[in-house]
Amino acid sequence: MKKVAIIGAGNIGPTVTAFLANPEAGAPYEILITDINPQKLDTIEAWKSEVSADIAARVVTKVLDAGDHSALTAAITGSFAVISALPYKYTLAVAQAALAANVHYLDPTEDVATTKTVQQLAAKANRAFIPQCGLAPGFIAIVGHDLFKRFDTVADLRMRVGALPEFPANALGYNLTWSTDGVIHEYCVPGDAITDGKLQPTTSLEECESLAIDGVTYEAFNTSGGLGTLCETLAGQVRNMNYRTLRYPGHAAIMKVLLNDLRFREERYQDELIEIFNRALPRTEQDVVVIFVTASGERNGRFEQETYVNKVRPKRISGKQYTGIQITTAAGICAVLDLLSDGKLRDQGFVKQEDIKLSDFLDNRFGRYYVG
């Protein structure tokens, strides 16, 4: 049984732990989950008291400061892999410890700067470093690359993702379903796109468009990080490619007032906005994750279009209810870990999400959570 260390017991760590330790999904892993906050680990211990003894025995908790490089490296040494489930600001410390401990590394981060540094670390590693194993970045790049490969030449590749409340009830059309600081960060940092064959930066919250999926109208606008490394991979091979976040209509206009006119875009004020959102916006477990990817180009002498559309809603897995965003994020990490363990991914150096075959992902025991 392979050992996996999960660093961080906040939003995603406990869900990944529950998925990986459960034998109902297949061969389980042994889990060490750490956090600097003992109260978060108390939640894990409470969960252990509710599951079967064999599942509980596979999970060990440990209070640990991820900023302590020596302690973190010692804790993960001997593991098959380490997963960073920390906020993007702190995940690089886990990657550095993975290099020192000579273990495989995975994370779900959307932060571009962190991923670039992880790529540099991977050049020195003899284990696999696989960042961005979430939904967007992550699964969206796997789908986008799969559609790209189905055409002789691709003119346009558009990717849209939204983690949304199923029943919006405020002017923002938004409830907290995940990391507040992650949402604010992706609204403030430039992204990437390919325009007329050239890699170009994009301004977050701009180029707002309207689209309807299954009779529901959404707006979509630029945000950072969603494409991961796909722009780098497909530069010069596609005429236009972009990623935009889906929200309900009116969201972008309000966020522009907050971030631009009221100056919350400035880094010194962002913590204040995060505090406001955490206080004023209710959390919901009634969410829906909308995934929309469409490609158009030449195929067998004809100009054609092919589209992937999926909606993931909350569901019960092994007797416990999970939200759509919990499922898509955790299933992404767990599926990639399985593929690495099964020898279906390169086991050394930097591994991009688009290196993963969509068929392998969806055939995986965790990848199937995306479709049913």
Secondary structure, 3 states (H helix, E strand, C coil): CCEEEEECCCCCHHHHHHHHHCHHHCCCCEEEEEECCHHHHHHHHHHHHHCCHHHHHCEEEEECCCCCHHHHHHHHCCCCEEEECCCCCCHHHHHHHHHHHCCEEECCCCCHHHHHHHHHHHCCCCCEEECCCECCCEHHHHHHHHHHHCCCEEEEEEEEEEEEECCCCCCCCCCECCCHHHHHHHHHCCEEEEECCEEEEECCCCCCEEEEECCEEEEEEECCCCCCCHHHHHCCCEEEEEEEEEECCCHHHHHHHHHHHCCCCCHHHHHHHHHHHHHHCCECCCEEEEEEEEEEEEECCEEEEEEEEEEECCEEECCEEECHHHHHHHHHHHHHHHHHHCCCCCCCEECCHHHCCHHHHHHCCCHHHHCC
